[in-house]
């Protein structure tokens, strides 16, 4: 349930802060996730506990994926020992960006151009 709720709100929850994605918007989405999880859980948790649970689980899955990747790339190591992925781990892995595990493939973090954001253009000083 936690992963499903986070997935539905992933653009805000996992997105970088911007004029469109504010800290307040993130907090509101986490409150909604917490309410949804608590509605079906026997144990009631607060927002901080839910966020920590997700953060810890995400960290564990990222470590597992990174280790599997490094074992896959070992020279002369033979067939890597593949890990058994639980369905919840696979679901979280689908939420995590590839760059979060393998790193950026290009020289820039993002090559997306955001049309709404102004570009900073530095012109040469005409008095030099």
DRENROLUM-572934 format. One record per residue (C-alpha): x, y, z; chain; residue in three letters; residue number from 1. Coordinates in steps of 0.05 Angstrom, whole numbers. Each point is the difference from the previous one (the first is absolute). Layout:
N
((X, Y, Z), A, Ala, NUM)
...
// end
This chain:
128
((0, 0, 0), A, Unk, 1)
((56, 48, 17), A, Unk, 2)
((34, -10, -68), A, Unk, 3)
((-66, 8, -37), A, Unk, 4)
((-16, 65, 36), A, Unk, 5)
((70, 28, -12), A, Unk, 6)
((-3, -21, -73), A, Unk, 7)
((-65, 38, -9), A, Unk, 8)
((34, 62, 27), A, Unk, 9)
((71, -12, -24), A, Unk, 10)
((8, 64, -41), A, Unk, 11)
((-9, 42, 62), A, Unk, 12)
((29, -46, 53), A, Unk, 13)
((62, -20, -39), A, Unk, 14)
((7, 64, -42), A, Unk, 15)
((50, 54, 13), A, Unk, 16)
((-23, 63, 35), A, Unk, 17)
((-21, 54, -50), A, Unk, 18)
((-51, 55, -6), A, Unk, 19)
((-51, -54, -17), A, Unk, 20)
((22, -52, 51), A, Unk, 21)
((5, 34, 68), A, Unk, 22)
((18, -30, 67), A, Unk, 23)
((-73, 12, 21), A, Unk, 24)
((-24, -39, -61), A, Unk, 25)
((46, -57, 19), A, Unk, 26)
((-24, 1, 72), A, Unk, 27)
((-73, -2, -24), A, Unk, 28)
((14, -60, -44), A, Unk, 29)
((35, -36, 57), A, Unk, 30)
((-60, 14, 45), A, Unk, 31)
((-46, -31, -53), A, Unk, 32)
((46, -61, -4), A, Unk, 33)
((-1, -6, 76), A, Unk, 34)
((-75, 4, 3), A, Unk, 35)
((-8, -53, -54), A, Unk, 36)
((50, -48, 34), A, Unk, 37)
((-31, 11, 68), A, Unk, 38)
((-70, -14, -28), A, Unk, 39)
((19, -73, -13), A, Unk, 40)
((53, -11, 53), A, Unk, 41)
((-9, -28, 69), A, Unk, 42)
((56, 45, 25), A, Unk, 43)
((-9, 75, -8), A, Unk, 44)
((63, 38, -20), A, Unk, 45)
((14, 74, -7), A, Unk, 46)
((28, 34, -62), A, Unk, 47)
((72, -3, 24), A, Unk, 48)
((-4, -75, 13), A, Unk, 49)
((-30, -12, -69), A, Unk, 50)
((53, 42, -34), A, Unk, 51)
((55, -35, 38), A, Unk, 52)
((-29, -68, -17), A, Unk, 53)
((0, 18, -74), A, Unk, 54)
((70, 32, 2), A, Unk, 55)
((29, -61, 35), A, Unk, 56)
((-32, -49, -48), A, Unk, 57)
((23, 41, -60), A, Unk, 58)
((71, 2, 27), A, Unk, 59)
((1, -76, 9), A, Unk, 60)
((-26, -12, -70), A, Unk, 61)
((50, 48, -30), A, Unk, 62)
((57, -34, 36), A, Unk, 63)
((-24, -68, -24), A, Unk, 64)
((-6, 24, -72), A, Unk, 65)
((68, 34, 2), A, Unk, 66)
((33, -63, 28), A, Unk, 67)
((-33, -43, -53), A, Unk, 68)
((25, 49, -54), A, Unk, 69)
((71, -2, 26), A, Unk, 70)
((-1, -76, 3), A, Unk, 71)
((-26, -2, -71), A, Unk, 72)
((59, 42, -24), A, Unk, 73)
((56, -39, 36), A, Unk, 74)
((54, -23, -49), A, Unk, 75)
((12, -75, 4), A, Unk, 76)
((-49, -8, 56), A, Unk, 77)
((-45, -49, -38), A, Unk, 78)
((-75, 3, 4), A, Unk, 79)
((-21, 51, 53), A, Unk, 80)
((-39, -24, 60), A, Unk, 81)
((-68, 28, -17), A, Unk, 82)
((-43, 23, 58), A, Unk, 83)
((-70, -22, 10), A, Unk, 84)
((-43, 61, -7), A, Unk, 85)
((-64, 4, 41), A, Unk, 86)
((-60, 29, -37), A, Unk, 87)
((2, 62, 45), A, Unk, 88)
((74, 10, -16), A, Unk, 89)
((-14, -6, -74), A, Unk, 90)
((-57, 50, 6), A, Unk, 91)
((45, 50, 36), A, Unk, 92)
((56, -12, -50), A, Unk, 93)
((-49, 21, -55), A, Unk, 94)
((-12, 65, 38), A, Unk, 95)
((74, 17, 7), A, Unk, 96)
((33, 34, -58), A, Unk, 97)
((56, -39, -34), A, Unk, 98)
((47, 57, 15), A, Unk, 99)
((-13, -9, 74), A, Unk, 100)
((32, -69, -4), A, Unk, 101)
((49, 2, -58), A, Unk, 102)
((17, 74, -2), A, Unk, 103)
((-7, 51, -56), A, Unk, 104)
((17, -23, -69), A, Unk, 105)
((17, 69, -28), A, Unk, 106)
((38, 61, 23), A, Unk, 107)
((-63, 34, 26), A, Unk, 108)
((-50, -22, 52), A, Unk, 109)
((-58, 15, -46), A, Unk, 110)
((-3, 17, -73), A, Unk, 111)
((-74, 19, 4), A, Unk, 112)
((-16, 71, -19), A, Unk, 113)
((-53, 32, 43), A, Unk, 114)
((-36, 52, -43), A, Unk, 115)
((-31, 37, 58), A, Unk, 116)
((65, 16, 35), A, Unk, 117)
((42, 59, -24), A, Unk, 118)
((68, -13, -29), A, Unk, 119)
((59, 39, 27), A, Unk, 120)
((38, 30, -58), A, Unk, 121)
((68, 30, 14), A, Unk, 122)
((19, 52, -52), A, Unk, 123)
((71, 25, -8), A, Unk, 124)
((16, 66, 33), A, Unk, 125)
((1, 52, -57), A, Unk, 126)
((49, 44, 39), A, Unk, 127)
((56, -51, 5), A, Unk, 128)
// end
